[in-house]
Amino acid sequence: MSPCQEANIDSATDAKFYKETKIWGDDFFQFDGFRCISNPSFTILSSQVNDDYCDCPDGSDEPGTSACSHLSDLSPSYASDLVSNKVSRSLALPGYYCKNKGHQPGYVPFLSVNDGVCDYDLCCDGSDEWAQVGGLKCENRCKEIGKEWRKHDEQRRKALGAAGKKRKELVADAGRLRKQVEDRIQSLDTEIQGSVLKVKNLEAALADAEKQERGKVVKSTGKGSKVGNLVQLTKDRIEELRDSLLVVRGGRDDAIARVTELESILSTFKTEYNPNFNDEGVKRAVRSWEEYAARDKPALTNDAQDRDIDEISKPDSETGVIKWSDWEEGAESDVDVLYKIEEYLPEAVRGWVDQKLRDLRILLIENGIIAASKDSGSESKTLTDARDALKAAQDGENSLRNELNDHRDDLGKDYGTDDVFRALKGQCVSKDAGEYNYELCWLDKTTQKSKKGGSHTGMGNFARIDSVTVDDEVPADGKGLGSGVRVALRYENGQHCWNGPNRSTLVVLACAEQDEIWKVTEEEKCVYRMEVGTPAVCDSQINGQGKAEVAKEEL
């Protein structure tokens, strides 16, 4: 049997070192030997391979025993090392190689070789216990284990394939969403250009309306100006007093009704109570009522006074005491005739004269010859409409510009490879974990919700997309991170933790067919970690696994 077979080496990379080799000795003779892998200047006899004694400084002569498991760069030097300063004392092999025919080959740590334990998870053929220590014989279970592994592997492959298809759908959705944003930016540019032109036109219209307003001749209201205003104020004041009188009268009538009702109750009480009932409180109340009833009191109502109030309450239009129309209307004064001079002109000339008069007045005002019209407390409807239209147009333009800036910022954000997270943004996934429900909203926030009620706890707001390196075991159901570089989402500046920092969450993603939170842990105070499966990251993970499988086949 060759040294390669004795060493149980079947790897194309390592097996070449254990083939039978004729080595020339110092005295120019040939012998069957072995060169140490990391230190080829060291040669030993083939019989020294797997003799349970560490001869090579890199341990490569003991691939089937644990004799060299103690070696490291800190191991003491051999006497033969003095010949060369370039001696490697790191283990040349990762462990004991198990062929595991019918399953996947693998390495077992040297310390686990011939330790009296069957390590079927790494060495299903039982070859790691070749010395049968204590009479232990590990049977070959690779057929059964390999069959079960291939069954789960097929399920995982199907799930990964379905997840890959879903990722393609997400990428397509993300592309459509991005295209919508780009199209909206183009339409907003066009709308803003039109809005700018509209604002300029409305600014010019407002300026013209203000100019016309300044040139307008303001005529005072009412006859004689001051008298007319005084008449209007007096009329308003009388109406106000009349309304107040009616309110006071209504309150008085209510009070009279209540007093009358109370007197009736007390009178009945005095008549019907039992004088033989020895209750001082009742007797005292009866005496008080008798004293009240015996006193001289004015009548609650006065008919003459009520008639006067009724007369005063009537509107002036009914009584005819004051004829407001005599004061509000009258013959036109000379000034009124001057204001209406345009009415005596032909219609064809009227507009031209009006405009010329306005232009003349504006010219005189602008040159300081006459004063502008005083503010009468209100402006014309034309000016108000022009000002409102301009403000509405300016608000619309500002709204369009804000929307444009938001969309441009959105295009510059990192949504991951192929913009895939754009399709997930705003969607949420939750997990029931004991007394809490945990919720992850993509690119938004993470939340902890108590099942006992109360407010929700913010575990962080989305900050950025990152990557982390993991080295975890993948359980049988495939809901695990595995090993390698994984996409991660960082959520920061959450709700403040009492006597601690603001809460934060690291969301580590792995490929899965559905969005699902697998695990939530609190690594340190108010610092959380979520392990989440999603088809969004399947592309990089599938590619990584594919490369690993190719490498394994080559090995």
C-alpha positions, 0 to 999 in steps of 0.5 A, a space after each residue: 500500500 502506498 503512503 498516500 493510501 495509508 495516509 487516507 489522502 484522496 485530495 488532488 491537491 494533497 495526494 501528490 505529496 504522498 506518492 511513492 518517491 525515490 529520494 537521493 540521499 547524501 551518499 548518492 543512494 536512492 530510498 523510498 522517502 517523503 518530503 515535508 510539504 511546507 519544508 521540502 528540504 526535510 525528508 523522512 522514510 515512508 515508514 515514518 508517515 502516520 507512525 504517530 510521531 511528529 517528524 516534519 516541522 509542519 506536521 505533514 507526515 501525520 495526516 492520519 493521526 493527532 501526533 502533530 496537532 500541537 504545532 503552531 508558529 510558536 512551537 519550539 524549534 527542532 535542532 535540524 531547524 538551525 540549518 535553515 531560518 526559513 522553517 514553517 511550523 504551521 500545520 500544512 493540512 487543515 485536518 484529517 481528510 475523510 473521503 466520505 464516499 457517498 457524501 461530501 468529503 471533509 476534514 476532521 480536526 486532528 485532536 478528534 482523530 482516534 479520540 473514541 468518538 464517532 464524528 459522523 457530522 464531519 466524517 460519516 465513513 468513520 475513518 477518523 477512528 481507524 485505530 479503534 481505540 477501546 474497541 470502538 468501531 465506527 460504521 460507515 453511515 455515508 449512504 444514509 447521511 448522504 441520501 438525507 443531505 442530498 434530499 435537503 440540498 435539493 430542497 434548498 436548491 429549489 428554494 434558492 431557484 424560486 428565490 432567484 426568480 423572485 429577486 428578478 421580479 423585485 429587480 424588474 419592479 425596482 426598475 419600473 419604480 426608478 423609471 417612474 421617478 425619472 419620468 416624473 422628473 422630466 415632467 416636473 421640469 416642464 411644469 416648472 418652466 410653465 409655472 415660472 412663465 405663469 408667475 411672471 405674467 401674474 406679477 405683471 398683472 398684479 403690478 398693473 392692477 396696483 397701478 390702476 388702484 392707485 389712480 382710482 378716484 375714491 368717492 366717499 359713501 353717503 350724502 355729505 360724507 361725514 353726515 352719511 357716515 354718522 347716520 350709518 353708525 347711529 343706525 347700527 348702534 340703535 339696532 345693537 341696543 334694540 337686540 340687547 334689550 330683547 335679550 335682557 327682557 327674555 332673561 327677566 321673563 325667565 326669572 319671573 317664571 322661576 320665582 312664581 314657581 318657587 312661591 307656589 311650591 312654598 305656599 303648597 308646603 305651608 298648607 299641607 305640612 303637619 303642624 303636629 310633626 315636631 321638626 324644627 327645620 320644617 317649622 322654621 321654613 314655614 315661619 320664614 315663608 309667612 314672613 316673606 308672604 306678609 311683606 309688601 313687595 312690588 308686582 313682578 310684572 308691570 303692564 305699562 312698562 311691558 307695552 313701552 318695551 314692546 314699542 321700543 323693540 319694533 323696527 324703525 321701519 314699522 314705527 316710522 319714528 325715524 325715516 333713515 331713507 331721508 338721511 341716506 338718499 337725497 338729491 345729487 350734489 354738484 360733486 356727484 354730477 362731476 363724478 358721473 360726467 362720463 355717463 353723459 358722454 357717448 359710449 364710444 368716447 366714454 372708455 377712452 376718456 376714462 382711461 386718459 383720466 386714469 393715466 393722467 392721475 397716475 402720471 401726476 401721482 408718480 411725479 409727486 404732483 398730487 397724493 395717492 388715494 388714501 387707503 379706505 380699509 379695503 381694496 377692489 375685487 380685481 386687485 384682491 383676485 390678482 394678488 390671490 392668483 399670484 400667491 396660488 401660482 407661487 405656492 404651486 411653483 414652490 411645491 413643484 420644486 420641492 417635489 423635484 428636489 425630493 425625486 432627485 435626492 431619491 435617485 441618488 440614494 443607495 438602494 443596493 445592487 440593481 436598486 433592488 431595495 427600492 421595490 421593498 421600501 416601505 413594506 414591513 415584516 414582523 416576528 412574534 417573539 415571546 412577549 414582544 412583536 418585532 417589526 422591520 420596515 424596509 429602509 424605514 424603521 425597526 420597532 418593538 411592540 409589547 403584546 401587553 399594550 402600551 406604546 411602541 419602542 423605536 429600535 432605530 431608523 434606517 441609516 445606510 446599507 452595509 456589509 458584514 462577515 459572518 461564520 454561522 452554521 446553517 440549520 436543517 431548515 436553511 434559515 441561517 446566515 451561513 459563512 461569508 460576506 452578507 448584506 446588512 442594513 443599519 438602523 440607528 438613532 432609535 428611542 433613547 434607552 434609559 441610562 444607555 444609548 439610543 437604540 440601534 439595530 443591525 439587520 443581517 440578510 441572507 437568501 430566502 424565498 420569503 421575507 422573514 425575520 429568523 432571529 432577534 437578539 440584543 447583543 448589548 444594552 439596546 443594541 439589537 441584531 436581526 437575522 432576516 431572510 429575503 430574496 432581495 440578496 439571493 443574487 450575490 449569495 447564489 453566485 458565492 455558493 456557485 463559486 464555492 461548489 466549483 472550487 470544491 469540485 476542482 479540489 
